[in-house]
Amino acid sequence: MTNPFDPRAVLLAPHAQHVVLIHFPIALFLSGVVLDLAARGQRESRMGTAADVNFAGAAITILPAFLTGILAWRFVLDGERIHGLLLLHVIAASATAALVIACWWMRRHKKLRTHGQFALEIAGAILITVTAHLGGFLSGVNS
């Protein structure tokens, strides 16, 4: 049995980095959506500022999570052809990454804010949830 406190077992375990890193953009983005909803109707609020910070954190952390997912496919699955559930997960993850970055970009550039921004955030929240659900099946958590 592997020692759970062995740094090599933690850092070099196949697929482990993606499974750990993915929780950060999920939590930050969903928290940002909730905080943005709470800040609706207020011009300048602390909740709106907190939502901005969460969206920025989600945009920053989604890149390493996405890259470690690609590396997990490449090294753990030996780069085999993507099909089935893995294909759906990769497509959903790509769309999710684009939506998370787009939501952050719109919040960063206040002139680009539109009435459809919250709809885009809700679409991102739904898509990130679907992506996480598919990832749970791939990792064996939801099986």
Phi and psi in radians as a Rosetta constraint file:
Dihedral C 1 N 2 CA 2 C 2 CIRCULARHARMONIC -1.373 0.35
Dihedral N 2 CA 2 C 2 N 3 CIRCULARHARMONIC 2.459 0.35
Dihedral C 2 N 3 CA 3 C 3 CIRCULARHARMONIC -1.273 0.35
Dihedral N 3 CA 3 C 3 N 4 CIRCULARHARMONIC 2.128 0.35
Dihedral C 3 N 4 CA 4 C 4 CIRCULARHARMONIC -1.186 0.35
Dihedral N 4 CA 4 C 4 N 5 CIRCULARHARMONIC -0.235 0.35
Dihedral C 4 N 5 CA 5 C 5 CIRCULARHARMONIC -1.802 0.35
Dihedral N 5 CA 5 C 5 N 6 CIRCULARHARMONIC 0.105 0.35
Dihedral C 5 N 6 CA 6 C 6 CIRCULARHARMONIC -1.342 0.35
Dihedral N 6 CA 6 C 6 N 7 CIRCULARHARMONIC 2.066 0.35
Dihedral C 6 N 7 CA 7 C 7 CIRCULARHARMONIC -1.018 0.35
Dihedral N 7 CA 7 C 7 N 8 CIRCULARHARMONIC -0.606 0.35
Dihedral C 7 N 8 CA 8 C 8 CIRCULARHARMONIC -1.136 0.35
Dihedral N 8 CA 8 C 8 N 9 CIRCULARHARMONIC -0.671 0.35
Dihedral C 8 N 9 CA 9 C 9 CIRCULARHARMONIC -1.165 0.35
Dihedral N 9 CA 9 C 9 N 10 CIRCULARHARMONIC -0.604 0.35
Dihedral C 9 N 10 CA 10 C 10 CIRCULARHARMONIC -1.326 0.35
Dihedral N 10 CA 10 C 10 N 11 CIRCULARHARMONIC -0.843 0.35
Dihedral C 10 N 11 CA 11 C 11 CIRCULARHARMONIC -1.413 0.35
Dihedral N 11 CA 11 C 11 N 12 CIRCULARHARMONIC -0.505 0.35
Dihedral C 11 N 12 CA 12 C 12 CIRCULARHARMONIC -1.862 0.35
Dihedral N 12 CA 12 C 12 N 13 CIRCULARHARMONIC 0.108 0.35
Dihedral C 12 N 13 CA 13 C 13 CIRCULARHARMONIC -1.135 0.35
Dihedral N 13 CA 13 C 13 N 14 CIRCULARHARMONIC 2.324 0.35
Dihedral C 13 N 14 CA 14 C 14 CIRCULARHARMONIC -1.062 0.35
Dihedral N 14 CA 14 C 14 N 15 CIRCULARHARMONIC 2.281 0.35
Dihedral C 14 N 15 CA 15 C 15 CIRCULARHARMONIC 1.330 0.35
Dihedral N 15 CA 15 C 15 N 16 CIRCULARHARMONIC -0.112 0.35
Dihedral C 15 N 16 CA 16 C 16 CIRCULARHARMONIC -1.153 0.35
Dihedral N 16 CA 16 C 16 N 17 CIRCULARHARMONIC -0.669 0.35
Dihedral C 16 N 17 CA 17 C 17 CIRCULARHARMONIC -1.104 0.35
Dihedral N 17 CA 17 C 17 N 18 CIRCULARHARMONIC -0.735 0.35
Dihedral C 17 N 18 CA 18 C 18 CIRCULARHARMONIC -1.115 0.35
Dihedral N 18 CA 18 C 18 N 19 CIRCULARHARMONIC -0.760 0.35
Dihedral C 18 N 19 CA 19 C 19 CIRCULARHARMONIC -1.089 0.35
Dihedral N 19 CA 19 C 19 N 20 CIRCULARHARMONIC -0.621 0.35
Dihedral C 19 N 20 CA 20 C 20 CIRCULARHARMONIC -1.368 0.35
Dihedral N 20 CA 20 C 20 N 21 CIRCULARHARMONIC -0.819 0.35
Dihedral C 20 N 21 CA 21 C 21 CIRCULARHARMONIC -1.193 0.35
Dihedral N 21 CA 21 C 21 N 22 CIRCULARHARMONIC -0.494 0.35
Dihedral C 21 N 22 CA 22 C 22 CIRCULARHARMONIC -1.175 0.35
Dihedral N 22 CA 22 C 22 N 23 CIRCULARHARMONIC -0.387 0.35
Dihedral C 22 N 23 CA 23 C 23 CIRCULARHARMONIC -1.196 0.35
Dihedral N 23 CA 23 C 23 N 24 CIRCULARHARMONIC -0.471 0.35
Dihedral C 23 N 24 CA 24 C 24 CIRCULARHARMONIC -1.178 0.35
Dihedral N 24 CA 24 C 24 N 25 CIRCULARHARMONIC -0.933 0.35
Dihedral C 24 N 25 CA 25 C 25 CIRCULARHARMONIC -1.144 0.35
Dihedral N 25 CA 25 C 25 N 26 CIRCULARHARMONIC -0.560 0.35
Dihedral C 25 N 26 CA 26 C 26 CIRCULARHARMONIC -1.088 0.35
Dihedral N 26 CA 26 C 26 N 27 CIRCULARHARMONIC -0.912 0.35
Dihedral C 26 N 27 CA 27 C 27 CIRCULARHARMONIC -1.126 0.35
Dihedral N 27 CA 27 C 27 N 28 CIRCULARHARMONIC -0.759 0.35
Dihedral C 27 N 28 CA 28 C 28 CIRCULARHARMONIC -1.147 0.35
Dihedral N 28 CA 28 C 28 N 29 CIRCULARHARMONIC -0.734 0.35
Dihedral C 28 N 29 CA 29 C 29 CIRCULARHARMONIC -1.193 0.35
Dihedral N 29 CA 29 C 29 N 30 CIRCULARHARMONIC -0.820 0.35
Dihedral C 29 N 30 CA 30 C 30 CIRCULARHARMONIC -1.127 0.35
Dihedral N 30 CA 30 C 30 N 31 CIRCULARHARMONIC -0.644 0.35
Dihedral C 30 N 31 CA 31 C 31 CIRCULARHARMONIC -1.134 0.35
Dihedral N 31 CA 31 C 31 N 32 CIRCULARHARMONIC -0.688 0.35
Dihedral C 31 N 32 CA 32 C 32 CIRCULARHARMONIC -1.077 0.35
Dihedral N 32 CA 32 C 32 N 33 CIRCULARHARMONIC -0.694 0.35
Dihedral C 32 N 33 CA 33 C 33 CIRCULARHARMONIC -1.135 0.35
Dihedral N 33 CA 33 C 33 N 34 CIRCULARHARMONIC -0.771 0.35
Dihedral C 33 N 34 CA 34 C 34 CIRCULARHARMONIC -1.121 0.35
Dihedral N 34 CA 34 C 34 N 35 CIRCULARHARMONIC -0.762 0.35
Dihedral C 34 N 35 CA 35 C 35 CIRCULARHARMONIC -1.147 0.35
Dihedral N 35 CA 35 C 35 N 36 CIRCULARHARMONIC -0.648 0.35
Dihedral C 35 N 36 CA 36 C 36 CIRCULARHARMONIC -1.142 0.35
Dihedral N 36 CA 36 C 36 N 37 CIRCULARHARMONIC -0.689 0.35
Dihedral C 36 N 37 CA 37 C 37 CIRCULARHARMONIC -1.091 0.35
Dihedral N 37 CA 37 C 37 N 38 CIRCULARHARMONIC -0.719 0.35
Dihedral C 37 N 38 CA 38 C 38 CIRCULARHARMONIC -1.188 0.35
Dihedral N 38 CA 38 C 38 N 39 CIRCULARHARMONIC -0.483 0.35
Dihedral C 38 N 39 CA 39 C 39 CIRCULARHARMONIC -1.561 0.35
Dihedral N 39 CA 39 C 39 N 40 CIRCULARHARMONIC -0.019 0.35
Dihedral C 39 N 40 CA 40 C 40 CIRCULARHARMONIC -1.036 0.35
Dihedral N 40 CA 40 C 40 N 41 CIRCULARHARMONIC 2.416 0.35
Dihedral C 40 N 41 CA 41 C 41 CIRCULARHARMONIC 1.506 0.35
Dihedral N 41 CA 41 C 41 N 42 CIRCULARHARMONIC -0.077 0.35
Dihedral C 41 N 42 CA 42 C 42 CIRCULARHARMONIC -1.934 0.35
Dihedral N 42 CA 42 C 42 N 43 CIRCULARHARMONIC 2.389 0.35
Dihedral C 42 N 43 CA 43 C 43 CIRCULARHARMONIC -1.190 0.35
Dihedral N 43 CA 43 C 43 N 44 CIRCULARHARMONIC -1.116 0.35
Dihedral C 43 N 44 CA 44 C 44 CIRCULARHARMONIC -2.145 0.35
Dihedral N 44 CA 44 C 44 N 45 CIRCULARHARMONIC 2.041 0.35
Dihedral C 44 N 45 CA 45 C 45 CIRCULARHARMONIC -2.441 0.35
Dihedral N 45 CA 45 C 45 N 46 CIRCULARHARMONIC 2.776 0.35
Dihedral C 45 N 46 CA 46 C 46 CIRCULARHARMONIC -1.180 0.35
Dihedral N 46 CA 46 C 46 N 47 CIRCULARHARMONIC -0.561 0.35
Dihedral C 46 N 47 CA 47 C 47 CIRCULARHARMONIC -1.158 0.35
Dihedral N 47 CA 47 C 47 N 48 CIRCULARHARMONIC -0.676 0.35
Dihedral C 47 N 48 CA 48 C 48 CIRCULARHARMONIC -1.136 0.35
Dihedral N 48 CA 48 C 48 N 49 CIRCULARHARMONIC -0.691 0.35
Dihedral C 48 N 49 CA 49 C 49 CIRCULARHARMONIC -1.145 0.35
Dihedral N 49 CA 49 C 49 N 50 CIRCULARHARMONIC -0.725 0.35
Dihedral C 49 N 50 CA 50 C 50 CIRCULARHARMONIC -1.117 0.35
Dihedral N 50 CA 50 C 50 N 51 CIRCULARHARMONIC -0.658 0.35
Dihedral C 50 N 51 CA 51 C 51 CIRCULARHARMONIC -1.095 0.35
Dihedral N 51 CA 51 C 51 N 52 CIRCULARHARMONIC -0.734 0.35
Dihedral C 51 N 52 CA 52 C 52 CIRCULARHARMONIC -1.027 0.35
Dihedral N 52 CA 52 C 52 N 53 CIRCULARHARMONIC -0.768 0.35
Dihedral C 52 N 53 CA 53 C 53 CIRCULARHARMONIC -1.143 0.35
Dihedral N 53 CA 53 C 53 N 54 CIRCULARHARMONIC -0.736 0.35
Dihedral C 53 N 54 CA 54 C 54 CIRCULARHARMONIC -1.133 0.35
Dihedral N 54 CA 54 C 54 N 55 CIRCULARHARMONIC -0.723 0.35
Dihedral C 54 N 55 CA 55 C 55 CIRCULARHARMONIC -1.144 0.35
Dihedral N 55 CA 55 C 55 N 56 CIRCULARHARMONIC -0.659 0.35
Dihedral C 55 N 56 CA 56 C 56 CIRCULARHARMONIC -1.125 0.35
Dihedral N 56 CA 56 C 56 N 57 CIRCULARHARMONIC -0.762 0.35
Dihedral C 56 N 57 CA 57 C 57 CIRCULARHARMONIC -1.101 0.35
Dihedral N 57 CA 57 C 57 N 58 CIRCULARHARMONIC -0.696 0.35
Dihedral C 57 N 58 CA 58 C 58 CIRCULARHARMONIC -1.123 0.35
Dihedral N 58 CA 58 C 58 N 59 CIRCULARHARMONIC -0.725 0.35
Dihedral C 58 N 59 CA 59 C 59 CIRCULARHARMONIC -1.147 0.35
Dihedral N 59 CA 59 C 59 N 60 CIRCULARHARMONIC -0.630 0.35
Dihedral C 59 N 60 CA 60 C 60 CIRCULARHARMONIC -1.253 0.35
Dihedral N 60 CA 60 C 60 N 61 CIRCULARHARMONIC -0.758 0.35
Dihedral C 60 N 61 CA 61 C 61 CIRCULARHARMONIC -1.442 0.35
Dihedral N 61 CA 61 C 61 N 62 CIRCULARHARMONIC -0.252 0.35
Dihedral C 61 N 62 CA 62 C 62 CIRCULARHARMONIC -1.274 0.35
Dihedral N 62 CA 62 C 62 N 63 CIRCULARHARMONIC -0.455 0.35
Dihedral C 62 N 63 CA 63 C 63 CIRCULARHARMONIC -1.172 0.35
Dihedral N 63 CA 63 C 63 N 64 CIRCULARHARMONIC -0.876 0.35
Dihedral C 63 N 64 CA 64 C 64 CIRCULARHARMONIC -1.122 0.35
Dihedral N 64 CA 64 C 64 N 65 CIRCULARHARMONIC -0.603 0.35
Dihedral C 64 N 65 CA 65 C 65 CIRCULARHARMONIC -1.121 0.35
Dihedral N 65 CA 65 C 65 N 66 CIRCULARHARMONIC -0.751 0.35
Dihedral C 65 N 66 CA 66 C 66 CIRCULARHARMONIC -1.140 0.35
Dihedral N 66 CA 66 C 66 N 67 CIRCULARHARMONIC -0.777 0.35
Dihedral C 66 N 67 CA 67 C 67 CIRCULARHARMONIC -1.138 0.35
Dihedral N 67 CA 67 C 67 N 68 CIRCULARHARMONIC -0.685 0.35
Dihedral C 67 N 68 CA 68 C 68 CIRCULARHARMONIC -1.209 0.35
Dihedral N 68 CA 68 C 68 N 69 CIRCULARHARMONIC -0.496 0.35
Dihedral C 68 N 69 CA 69 C 69 CIRCULARHARMONIC -1.146 0.35
Dihedral N 69 CA 69 C 69 N 70 CIRCULARHARMONIC -0.753 0.35
Dihedral C 69 N 70 CA 70 C 70 CIRCULARHARMONIC -1.128 0.35
Dihedral N 70 CA 70 C 70 N 71 CIRCULARHARMONIC -0.732 0.35
Dihedral C 70 N 71 CA 71 C 71 CIRCULARHARMONIC -1.152 0.35
Dihedral N 71 CA 71 C 71 N 72 CIRCULARHARMONIC -0.637 0.35
Dihedral C 71 N 72 CA 72 C 72 CIRCULARHARMONIC -1.091 0.35
Dihedral N 72 CA 72 C 72 N 73 CIRCULARHARMONIC -0.759 0.35
Dihedral C 72 N 73 CA 73 C 73 CIRCULARHARMONIC -1.071 0.35
Dihedral N 73 CA 73 C 73 N 74 CIRCULARHARMONIC -0.763 0.35
Dihedral C 73 N 74 CA 74 C 74 CIRCULARHARMONIC -1.173 0.35
Dihedral N 74 CA 74 C 74 N 75 CIRCULARHARMONIC -0.780 0.35
Dihedral C 74 N 75 CA 75 C 75 CIRCULARHARMONIC -1.679 0.35
Dihedral N 75 CA 75 C 75 N 76 CIRCULARHARMONIC -0.660 0.35
Dihedral C 75 N 76 CA 76 C 76 CIRCULARHARMONIC -1.345 0.35
Dihedral N 76 CA 76 C 76 N 77 CIRCULARHARMONIC -0.745 0.35
Dihedral C 76 N 77 CA 77 C 77 CIRCULARHARMONIC -1.685 0.35
Dihedral N 77 CA 77 C 77 N 78 CIRCULARHARMONIC 0.190 0.35
Dihedral C 77 N 78 CA 78 C 78 CIRCULARHARMONIC 0.960 0.35
Dihedral N 78 CA 78 C 78 N 79 CIRCULARHARMONIC 0.534 0.35
Dihedral C 78 N 79 CA 79 C 79 CIRCULARHARMONIC 1.152 0.35
Dihedral N 79 CA 79 C 79 N 80 CIRCULARHARMONIC 0.428 0.35
Dihedral C 79 N 80 CA 80 C 80 CIRCULARHARMONIC -1.096 0.35
Dihedral N 80 CA 80 C 80 N 81 CIRCULARHARMONIC 2.826 0.35
Dihedral C 80 N 81 CA 81 C 81 CIRCULARHARMONIC -1.015 0.35
Dihedral N 81 CA 81 C 81 N 82 CIRCULARHARMONIC 2.332 0.35
Dihedral C 81 N 82 CA 82 C 82 CIRCULARHARMONIC -1.413 0.35
Dihedral N 82 CA 82 C 82 N 83 CIRCULARHARMONIC 2.215 0.35
Dihedral C 82 N 83 CA 83 C 83 CIRCULARHARMONIC -2.704 0.35
Dihedral N 83 CA 83 C 83 N 84 CIRCULARHARMONIC 2.912 0.35
Dihedral C 83 N 84 CA 84 C 84 CIRCULARHARMONIC 1.122 0.35
Dihedral N 84 CA 84 C 84 N 85 CIRCULARHARMONIC -2.350 0.35
Dihedral C 84 N 85 CA 85 C 85 CIRCULARHARMONIC -1.106 0.35
Dihedral N 85 CA 85 C 85 N 86 CIRCULARHARMONIC -0.655 0.35
Dihedral C 85 N 86 CA 86 C 86 CIRCULARHARMONIC -1.110 0.35
Dihedral N 86 CA 86 C 86 N 87 CIRCULARHARMONIC -0.682 0.35
Dihedral C 86 N 87 CA 87 C 87 CIRCULARHARMONIC -1.100 0.35
Dihedral N 87 CA 87 C 87 N 88 CIRCULARHARMONIC -0.787 0.35
Dihedral C 87 N 88 CA 88 C 88 CIRCULARHARMONIC -1.071 0.35
Dihedral N 88 CA 88 C 88 N 89 CIRCULARHARMONIC -0.709 0.35
Dihedral C 88 N 89 CA 89 C 89 CIRCULARHARMONIC -1.125 0.35
Dihedral N 89 CA 89 C 89 N 90 CIRCULARHARMONIC -0.745 0.35
Dihedral C 89 N 90 CA 90 C 90 CIRCULARHARMONIC -1.152 0.35
Dihedral N 90 CA 90 C 90 N 91 CIRCULARHARMONIC -0.727 0.35
Dihedral C 90 N 91 CA 91 C 91 CIRCULARHARMONIC -1.133 0.35
Dihedral N 91 CA 91 C 91 N 92 CIRCULARHARMONIC -0.809 0.35
Dihedral C 91 N 92 CA 92 C 92 CIRCULARHARMONIC -1.124 0.35
Dihedral N 92 CA 92 C 92 N 93 CIRCULARHARMONIC -0.678 0.35
Dihedral C 92 N 93 CA 93 C 93 CIRCULARHARMONIC -1.152 0.35
Dihedral N 93 CA 93 C 93 N 94 CIRCULARHARMONIC -0.683 0.35
Dihedral C 93 N 94 CA 94 C 94 CIRCULARHARMONIC -1.127 0.35
Dihedral N 94 CA 94 C 94 N 95 CIRCULARHARMONIC -0.790 0.35
Dihedral C 94 N 95 CA 95 C 95 CIRCULARHARMONIC -1.148 0.35
Dihedral N 95 CA 95 C 95 N 96 CIRCULARHARMONIC -0.676 0.35
Dihedral C 95 N 96 CA 96 C 96 CIRCULARHARMONIC -1.099 0.35
Dihedral N 96 CA 96 C 96 N 97 CIRCULARHARMONIC -0.801 0.35
Dihedral C 96 N 97 CA 97 C 97 CIRCULARHARMONIC -1.038 0.35
Dihedral N 97 CA 97 C 97 N 98 CIRCULARHARMONIC -0.731 0.35
Dihedral C 97 N 98 CA 98 C 98 CIRCULARHARMONIC -1.122 0.35
Dihedral N 98 CA 98 C 98 N 99 CIRCULARHARMONIC -0.736 0.35
Dihedral C 98 N 99 CA 99 C 99 CIRCULARHARMONIC -1.190 0.35
Dihedral N 99 CA 99 C 99 N 100 CIRCULARHARMONIC -0.687 0.35
Dihedral C 99 N 100 CA 100 C 100 CIRCULARHARMONIC -1.097 0.35
Dihedral N 100 CA 100 C 100 N 101 CIRCULARHARMONIC -0.796 0.35
Dihedral C 100 N 101 CA 101 C 101 CIRCULARHARMONIC -1.168 0.35
Dihedral N 101 CA 101 C 101 N 102 CIRCULARHARMONIC -0.662 0.35
Dihedral C 101 N 102 CA 102 C 102 CIRCULARHARMONIC -1.141 0.35
Dihedral N 102 CA 102 C 102 N 103 CIRCULARHARMONIC -0.716 0.35
Dihedral C 102 N 103 CA 103 C 103 CIRCULARHARMONIC -1.111 0.35
Dihedral N 103 CA 103 C 103 N 104 CIRCULARHARMONIC -0.748 0.35
Dihedral C 103 N 104 CA 104 C 104 CIRCULARHARMONIC -1.093 0.35
Dihedral N 104 CA 104 C 104 N 105 CIRCULARHARMONIC -0.775 0.35
Dihedral C 104 N 105 CA 105 C 105 CIRCULARHARMONIC -1.064 0.35
Dihedral N 105 CA 105 C 105 N 106 CIRCULARHARMONIC -0.746 0.35
Dihedral C 105 N 106 CA 106 C 106 CIRCULARHARMONIC -1.159 0.35
Dihedral N 106 CA 106 C 106 N 107 CIRCULARHARMONIC -0.641 0.35
Dihedral C 106 N 107 CA 107 C 107 CIRCULARHARMONIC -1.261 0.35
Dihedral N 107 CA 107 C 107 N 108 CIRCULARHARMONIC -0.594 0.35
Dihedral C 107 N 108 CA 108 C 108 CIRCULARHARMONIC -1.193 0.35
Dihedral N 108 CA 108 C 108 N 109 CIRCULARHARMONIC -0.678 0.35
Dihedral C 108 N 109 CA 109 C 109 CIRCULARHARMONIC -1.789 0.35
Dihedral N 109 CA 109 C 109 N 110 CIRCULARHARMONIC 1.610 0.35
Dihedral C 109 N 110 CA 110 C 110 CIRCULARHARMONIC -1.041 0.35
Dihedral N 110 CA 110 C 110 N 111 CIRCULARHARMONIC -0.429 0.35
Dihedral C 110 N 111 CA 111 C 111 CIRCULARHARMONIC -1.207 0.35
Dihedral N 111 CA 111 C 111 N 112 CIRCULARHARMONIC -0.430 0.35
Dihedral C 111 N 112 CA 112 C 112 CIRCULARHARMONIC -1.480 0.35
Dihedral N 112 CA 112 C 112 N 113 CIRCULARHARMONIC -0.130 0.35
Dihedral C 112 N 113 CA 113 C 113 CIRCULARHARMONIC -1.097 0.35
Dihedral N 113 CA 113 C 113 N 114 CIRCULARHARMONIC 2.333 0.35
Dihedral C 113 N 114 CA 114 C 114 CIRCULARHARMONIC -2.280 0.35
Dihedral N 114 CA 114 C 114 N 115 CIRCULARHARMONIC 3.083 0.35
Dihedral C 114 N 115 CA 115 C 115 CIRCULARHARMONIC -1.224 0.35
Dihedral N 115 CA 115 C 115 N 116 CIRCULARHARMONIC -0.402 0.35
Dihedral C 115 N 116 CA 116 C 116 CIRCULARHARMONIC -1.481 0.35
Dihedral N 116 CA 116 C 116 N 117 CIRCULARHARMONIC 0.026 0.35
Dihedral C 116 N 117 CA 117 C 117 CIRCULARHARMONIC -1.111 0.35
Dihedral N 117 CA 117 C 117 N 118 CIRCULARHARMONIC -0.764 0.35
Dihedral C 117 N 118 CA 118 C 118 CIRCULARHARMONIC -1.175 0.35
Dihedral N 118 CA 118 C 118 N 119 CIRCULARHARMONIC -0.607 0.35
Dihedral C 118 N 119 CA 119 C 119 CIRCULARHARMONIC -1.098 0.35
Dihedral N 119 CA 119 C 119 N 120 CIRCULARHARMONIC -0.669 0.35
Dihedral C 119 N 120 CA 120 C 120 CIRCULARHARMONIC -1.147 0.35
Dihedral N 120 CA 120 C 120 N 121 CIRCULARHARMONIC -0.673 0.35
Dihedral C 120 N 121 CA 121 C 121 CIRCULARHARMONIC -1.136 0.35
Dihedral N 121 CA 121 C 121 N 122 CIRCULARHARMONIC -0.727 0.35
Dihedral C 121 N 122 CA 122 C 122 CIRCULARHARMONIC -1.141 0.35
Dihedral N 122 CA 122 C 122 N 123 CIRCULARHARMONIC -0.729 0.35
Dihedral C 122 N 123 CA 123 C 123 CIRCULARHARMONIC -1.067 0.35
Dihedral N 123 CA 123 C 123 N 124 CIRCULARHARMONIC -0.703 0.35
Dihedral C 123 N 124 CA 124 C 124 CIRCULARHARMONIC -1.122 0.35
Dihedral N 124 CA 124 C 124 N 125 CIRCULARHARMONIC -0.696 0.35
Dihedral C 124 N 125 CA 125 C 125 CIRCULARHARMONIC -1.133 0.35
Dihedral N 125 CA 125 C 125 N 126 CIRCULARHARMONIC -0.729 0.35
Dihedral C 125 N 126 CA 126 C 126 CIRCULARHARMONIC -1.143 0.35
Dihedral N 126 CA 126 C 126 N 127 CIRCULARHARMONIC -0.783 0.35
Dihedral C 126 N 127 CA 127 C 127 CIRCULARHARMONIC -1.180 0.35
Dihedral N 127 CA 127 C 127 N 128 CIRCULARHARMONIC -0.663 0.35
Dihedral C 127 N 128 CA 128 C 128 CIRCULARHARMONIC -1.176 0.35
Dihedral N 128 CA 128 C 128 N 129 CIRCULARHARMONIC -0.570 0.35
Dihedral C 128 N 129 CA 129 C 129 CIRCULARHARMONIC -1.206 0.35
Dihedral N 129 CA 129 C 129 N 130 CIRCULARHARMONIC -0.748 0.35
Dihedral C 129 N 130 CA 130 C 130 CIRCULARHARMONIC -1.112 0.35
Dihedral N 130 CA 130 C 130 N 131 CIRCULARHARMONIC -0.753 0.35
Dihedral C 130 N 131 CA 131 C 131 CIRCULARHARMONIC -1.068 0.35
Dihedral N 131 CA 131 C 131 N 132 CIRCULARHARMONIC -0.769 0.35
Dihedral C 131 N 132 CA 132 C 132 CIRCULARHARMONIC -1.132 0.35
Dihedral N 132 CA 132 C 132 N 133 CIRCULARHARMONIC -0.672 0.35
Dihedral C 132 N 133 CA 133 C 133 CIRCULARHARMONIC -1.108 0.35
Dihedral N 133 CA 133 C 133 N 134 CIRCULARHARMONIC -0.795 0.35
Dihedral C 133 N 134 CA 134 C 134 CIRCULARHARMONIC -1.102 0.35
Dihedral N 134 CA 134 C 134 N 135 CIRCULARHARMONIC -0.696 0.35
Dihedral C 134 N 135 CA 135 C 135 CIRCULARHARMONIC -1.117 0.35
Dihedral N 135 CA 135 C 135 N 136 CIRCULARHARMONIC -0.604 0.35
Dihedral C 135 N 136 CA 136 C 136 CIRCULARHARMONIC -1.093 0.35
Dihedral N 136 CA 136 C 136 N 137 CIRCULARHARMONIC -0.693 0.35
Dihedral C 136 N 137 CA 137 C 137 CIRCULARHARMONIC -1.179 0.35
Dihedral N 137 CA 137 C 137 N 138 CIRCULARHARMONIC -0.666 0.35
Dihedral C 137 N 138 CA 138 C 138 CIRCULARHARMONIC -1.161 0.35
Dihedral N 138 CA 138 C 138 N 139 CIRCULARHARMONIC -0.623 0.35
Dihedral C 138 N 139 CA 139 C 139 CIRCULARHARMONIC -1.452 0.35
Dihedral N 139 CA 139 C 139 N 140 CIRCULARHARMONIC -0.191 0.35
Dihedral C 139 N 140 CA 140 C 140 CIRCULARHARMONIC 1.652 0.35
Dihedral N 140 CA 140 C 140 N 141 CIRCULARHARMONIC -0.006 0.35
Dihedral C 140 N 141 CA 141 C 141 CIRCULARHARMONIC -1.216 0.35
Dihedral N 141 CA 141 C 141 N 142 CIRCULARHARMONIC -0.718 0.35
Dihedral C 141 N 142 CA 142 C 142 CIRCULARHARMONIC -1.642 0.35
Dihedral N 142 CA 142 C 142 N 143 CIRCULARHARMONIC 0.157 0.35
